[in-house]
Amino acid sequence: MNSESVQELLQKFPIFKDLTDFEMEPIIELAKNRIYRHGSHVFMQGDPLTNVYFIHQGKIKIYKTDFHGKEQIVNVLQPGDMFPHQGFFRQDDYPAHSEVLEDAVLIYIPIHLFENFLITHPEICVKLFKVLGDIIVDLQRRLEEKILHNTYEQIIMLLLRLAKNYGKETSESRVRITTQFTNRELANMIGSSRETVSRTLTQLKKKNLVQADKSGFILLDTDGLEEELF
């Protein structure tokens, strides 16, 4: 991938899109790219923090594991996302695992050099703070869902969140989630059990609010799901 291609790809990301060619030059010099295959890991929880990554193609699952090996999915990232967001301007390790869900092309920059770039470009720091602010708001919303709603409602809210982030409208006025998730993965996103998710999905299918297409992708009646919350 030549420098022009890397610049074009990076300027699709919100924090870089308004930079001039001159301002992009130091970033282009630092940036490298690599293909990661499905099932591989970009880094593991506890590894030394070395790079910041920008997703050009593919999807990346960010998850944590506890002492017993139990998985908690933090997020599923897609093209246009950067990661990790923790660890800027501090000595740290990667806070979670990152697994490749779909073959991915990632652009990456050594994080200490990226930090130096941020120091010399305060306008980029402001954009980064906005990205981090959106993440904090999302985490607060998830915490409120956990505290204020029962498991049935939490699963509906999860499905609606997935529809918003990974959904595509179909001709049947339903939303198709474009990433396949197992019941175990859905459960790991909200700290529930596979059995509870399976039981809830069965209830929602009986109400014709959730279906699965021939390829196994989830189809949602988002309007109907929202009505379930009231």
Secondary structure, DSSP 4 states (H G I P E B T S, - for coil): --HHHHHHHHTTSTTTTT--HHHHHHHHHH-EEEEE-TT-EEE-TTSBP-EEEEEEEEEEEEEEE-TT--EEEEEEE-TT-EE--S-TTS--B-SSEEEEEEEEEEEEEEHHHHHHHHHH-HHHHHHHHHHHHHHHHHHHHHHHHHHHS-HHHHHHHHHHHHHHHHEEE-TTS-EEESS---HHHHHHHHT--HHHHHHHHHHHHHTTSEEE-TTS-EEE-HHHHHHHT-
